[in-house]
Amino acid sequence: MLKKLHKFGLRTLRKMRYLPPKFYAHILYEYYTGKKLNLDNPVEFNEKMQWYKVFYHPPILTQLVDKYAVRSYVKDKIGAQYLNTLFKVYNSPEDVLYDELPDSFIIKATHSSSHNLIVNDKTKIDKVASVKLFKKWLGINQYYRTGQEWAYKNVQPRLIAEKLLTEKGRESLIDYKFYCFDGVAKFLEVHLDRAHNHKRAFYDLNFNKLPFRNVSEKKSINSEIEKPSNLDEMIRLSEILAGELPFVRVDFYSIKGQSIFGEMTFYPSDGRKDFVPDEYNKIIGDYFTLPKLAKNQKEITTLN
């Protein structure tokens, strides 16, 4: 009975996303993992991610999670040839003019996650409904929508229209997500069939499947998938983009062997999904070296 009451209390507090970050991080972590958070000495990967959200605040993080602003960073670091084609950037839904866009495209919110409108045939768009949808997106603050992911807190809400990337024989693209620690990629996560039968798994840098997961067996990749011909290039590019950051996940697509940048994120799954088997939470946590807070320092605002 006491456990049920405690879980109910956590569930109630979890919805109060305006709580002080130090306090809220404890609520979120315990609710999803069942473990107590130690912000003074975090050990496991998701523990350290909560610390990251609370204390690690260099302003460049805001640029790097902004799907429009990050483009200039990518261009400077590795070159514009790795960016998807950008058609337009919009500050309001009313600015979207479909006549100036090609027959197919994708519109994304720059300040949040999973807000994407895929358009295969623009003649079939319900323009009134799309404006309502875009207004809803732009009214959402990702920081308060999820678990106080600091990097998103001050991102300017905008929309971008990009080329709709496709891969022959697949309804949705394969995502290659590189987990980089201090500028070094340690492993990658692969996502398949997001549209209908979303599955994922972790691989080493030689594309051998790793013995841990953070989803159910049912949602894990259990079939052989072909190693991308440009895997080494994607690893190299991810490490360049990761630079001096203690941790960042860098995502790429591979289209006919061409590497196309996807996004950068600092809080995969918001630090909610533990690894299975359990020992990998510490093994992967050991890759993640957190910067030191100086005495009486409330947050870290520089990369070094």
N, C-alpha and C positions, 0 to 999 in steps of 0.2 A: 504493500500500500504506500509506504513512504517513497519507494522508488518511482511509483506512478505519479505521485504528487510532485516529486522533484523534476521528473521529465515534463510534466505539465507546466511547472514554473519556468523551466528552460525554454519551452516552446513559446510561452507568452512573452518572455523577455527577448527572445530572438526576433520577434516582430518589431521591437522598439529600436529601430536602427539609428535613432538620434541619441542613444546612450553614449557616454564617454567611451572612446575607443579602447582604452585599457580594460575597462569593465566588459564592454561588449565582446571583445575578443575571447574572453573566458567563456562567456555564454555560448557563442557560436561553436567554439572548438569542442566543448563538452557535449553540446547537443548532438553534433554530428559524429563524433568519434567515441563518445562515452568515456573520455579520459580528461583528467584535470590538466589545465594549461599552466606551464611554468614559464612566464615571460622573463624571469630573471636568469634562467638557465635552460632554454629550449634545446631539445635534443633531436626529436623526430622532424622529418621534413615539413609536415603540416603545422607543427608547433612553430618552427622557424618562419613559416610563411605568415603566421599570425603576428609574430614579432615584426616582420618586414612591413606589414600593413600599418602597424602602430607607430613604428619608429623610423623607418627608412623613407625619407621624403625629398630626395633631390628633385628639383623642378623638371629636369629632363624626362622623368618618368611620365609626366603628363603629356609631353609631346609624343613619346614612344607608343602610348596606348591609343592616341588619337589617329584614327584610320586615314585622315587627310594629312595632318601635320607630320606624321612619321615618314611620309614620302620624301621629304627634303633630307631627312636623316639618312634614309636608305640610299638616296641619290649620291650624297656626299661620301658615304662609306664604301659602297660597292658598285654604284653606277645605276643610271636610270633604266638600263636594259633589263634589269631584274624586277622592274615594277610593272604591274598590270596597267593597261591603257585606261587613263582617266578621261571621261567625257566632260563632266561638269561637277562643280561643287555648289551646293545651295544652302542658303541660310534659313529659308523657310519653305514649307510645302508648296506655297503658291508660286515659287520661283521655278518649279519643275515644269519644263516645257517639253512634252513628249515629241513634238514635231522635229525638234533639233537632235533627237537621239536616234540611234539605229533601230532596226526592227527588234533586236534582242539586246538585253543589258541586265545589269544588277544594280539596284539602289541600296546603299547601306547607310545606317546611322554611324556617324564617326565617333560617338561618345559612349557607346554601349556595346553589349555583346548579343549576338544572335538576332539582331534586328536587320534582316535582309529581305528585300523583295526581288525575287527572280522573275524576269520577264522574258519569255520565249517569243512572244508575239505581241507587240505593243498595240495592235488593233483591237485586242481583247481586253485591254485595261479598263477597269471601272475607275475613272478619274476621280469621281467624288469620294469613293471608298478609299482610294489611295491617299488622298489629301487627309482624310480622317485618321488613317493609319499613321502617316508621317507626323501629324500633330501629336498623336499619342506617344510615338517614339521620342520626339523632341522634348516632350514634357517630363521625361523620365531621367532622373539622375542615377547613374550606375552605382555610385558610391552608396546611396541609400537603398537602391534596389537589391543589392546583394549584401555582402558581409563587410561593408565599409572598406572597399578596395581603394586605398588612398589615391593611387595614380589617376583614377577616373574622376575624382571629386571636382576638379576644376576644368575638365575638358569642355570646350565650346560645342554645344549641340549643333550639328550640321548634317547634311545629307551629301553623299557622293554617288555619282553614276559612273560605273566602270564597265569595261568589256565583260561579257558573260563568257567565262572560260569553260570549255567543254573538253571531254576526253572520250575518244571513240570507244564505243562498247560499254560505257558507264553512264549511269544517270546522274551521278555526282562525283566530284573530284576526290582523289585520294589526298588526304592531308598528311604531311610529314612534319612532326613537331619536335624540335631539338631542344633538349634540356641542357642549358649551358650554365656552368658554375665558374665564376671568375674567368670568363672568356673561353672556357673549354667545354665542348660538347661531350657529355658523358654517355648519353643514350638518346633514343628518339621514340616517340609514340606515333603510331600509324592509325588513322581513322578511315574506315571504309563505309560506303553506302549510307551517307548521312540521311538521304531522302526517305529511304524505306526500311532498311535493315541495318541500322547503325551499329558497327562493331569496331573494336579497337584492341591494340596490343602494344607492348613495349619491345624494342629491338636494340641490340648493341650496334656499334658503328660499322660492323661487318654485315649487318642485316640478319643476324641470328636472333630468333625469338628469345626473349628473356623470361625467367621463371617467376615473374611477379605480375600482378594486375591490380587495378583499382575499380573494376566493375565485376559483375557476376560472370560466371563461366559462359552463360547464355549470350552475353553481350561481348564476349571476347572473340578475337579472330582465331579460328581453329583450322583454317586451310592455308596452304602455301600461297604466298603472294610473291610476285617477281620483284627482285631487287631493282630499284631505279638506276638507270645507267649513269645518272648525274648525282648519285648519292654523295660521293666525295666532294663534289662542288658545293652541294647544299650544306654539308658539314662545315666546309671552309667559310662559306658566306655567313652562316649562323654565328660562327665564332668571331668573325670580324664585327658583326652587328652587336654581339653581346658585349664586346669591349671589356671595360673595367667593372661591369655590374656583378655584384655577388651572385645573383641568380636572375635569369630571364629565360623564358621559353620562346624560341624563334620558329615561326611556321613558314613552310614553303609548299608550293605545288610543283609538280613535275609534269609539264605538258610536252609530249614528244621529245623528252630529254632536255627541255628548256626549264631552267629554274625560275620560278615566279614567286616573289615575296608575298606572304599572306598577312601576318601580323606579329606583334610582340606582346607577350603577356607576362605579368609578374606573379599572378595568383591563379595557377591552374585549378579549376574546379573550386575556387575560393578557399582552398585549403580544407575542404570538407571530406575528401575521399581518401581514406587510408589505403595503404598497399597491403596486398595479400600475397604470400604469407607475412605475418606481422613483423618479422625481423627486418624486412626491407624498409620499414619506416625509419629505422635508425641508420641502416646502411646508406640510404639515399640522403638522409639528414646529414650524415657525415661529409657528404660532398659540399654542403651548403655552409660556408664560413661567413657568419654574420659580422658586420663591422662592429667596432666597439663604441659604446656610448661613453663619452667623457663624464666625469663627475658633475652632477647637476644638469647635464645636457638632456633636454626633453625630446629632441628629434635630431636625425642626421639629414642635413640638407645639401651635402656635397658628395661627389662620387668618391673622393679619396679621404 
